[in-house]
Amino acid sequence: AIQAAVARDVARKARENVRRKGALELTGLPGKLADCQISKPEGTELFIVEGDSAGGSAKQGRNRENQAVLPLRGKILNTFIDMNGSKKKNGLENEYQNKTLSKMISSNEIVTLINAIGVDPKNFKLDDLRYGKIIIMTDADVDGSHIATLLITFFYKYMKILIDENRLFLAMPPLFKIYDKNKNFYAFDDKEKND
C-alpha cells in the first residue's frame, strides 16, 4: 500500500512538471533558448533578441540566474489582420482567426517564441507564463524597429494581458557611442549626440 501511494505521488509530480502538449508544442524548449536557472516565473526575464549574433552578446552579458535569452532569426510573421468590419457584415470572424492561427503554426519563429514563453495563444493564462517579464531587444535601426513592432503586435493580438499587467518591455539601445578621453558616453538620438 505504501509503494502504491509513493508511485501515485511520483506520477502526480511528474504530471505537474510536464507541460501540456498542444498543436503548437514542439519537443520541449527551443534549442536556441539560453534558459535561466530559476524555474519559477517570479523575478525572471526573457530577452527576445534579433539574431544569433545579438543572442551571443546577450548571453555573455546576462545574469544566468534569472535572465533567459531567445534569439529569433529575421522578421516574424505579421499576425495582425485588419478585417475592416467584415466580421460584422458576413460573420467570418472565426474563419479569419483560424487562418491566422494556421499561419502562425507554420512559422518556425512564432512557434519557437510560443514554446519559450510556455503558453498557448488560443487559451492564454498568465499562470502558464514561464517568465515574469518579457523584454524585446532589437537593433537601433529600421529593421530592428520593424521586428519590435511585429513582436509587440503578436503580443497585443494574442497575449494582451502581458501589456495590461506590465510584463512586456521594449529595450531602448543607444544609437551612438561617443569616446571622449577616458570616458564613454551613449546617445539615444542626434540631438543628444550633438549636445
C-alpha positions, 0 to 999 in steps of 0.5 A: 500500500505504501509503494502504491501511494509513493508511485501515485505521488511520483506520477502526480509530480511528474504530471505537474512538471510536464507541460501540456502538449498542444498543436503548437508544442514542439519537443520541449524548449527551443534549442536556441533558448539560453534558459535561466536557472530559476524555474519559477516565473517570479523575478525572471526575464526573457530577452527576445533578441534579433539574431544569433549574433545579438543572442551571443552578446546577450548571453555573455552579458546576462545574469544566468540566474534569472535572465533567459535569452531567445534569439529569433532569426529575421522578421516574424510573421505579421499576425495582425489582420485588419478585417475592416468590419467584415466580421460584422457584415458576413460573420467570418470572424472565426474563419479569419482567426483560424487562418491566422492561427494556421499561419502562425503554426507554420512559422518556425519563429512564432512557434519557437517564441510560443514554446519559450514563453510556455503558453498557448495563444488560443487559451492564454493564462498568465499562470502558464507564463514561464517568465515574469517579464518579457523584454524585446531587444532589437537593433537601433535601426529600421529593421530592428524597429520593424521586428519590435513592432511585429513582436509587440503586435503578436503580443497585443493580438494574442497575449494582451494581458502581458501589456495590461499587467506590465510584463512586456518591455521594449529595450531602448539601445543607444544609437551612438557611442561617443569616446571622449578621453577616458570616458564613454558616453551613449546617445539615444538620438542626434540631438543628444549626440550633438549636445 
